């Protein structure tokens, strides 16, 4: 997860025109872009994917009456 987050922050800094010598923290970059934190988004996506997979297998097992 760390390489993805560092790439994301690097891309945001490039978009905002922030150089390495400007010493701007990640919190300030997130504040300027007004985007949600990448870790929060990946946690939500992971939760949704696992819950969809759970319900999909639950319904398949229920449909075929396999136990």
Secondary structure, 3 states (H helix, E strand, C coil): CHHHHHHHHHHHHHHHCCCHHHCCCHHHHHHHHCCCCHHHHHHHHHHHHHHHHHHHHHHHHHHHCCC
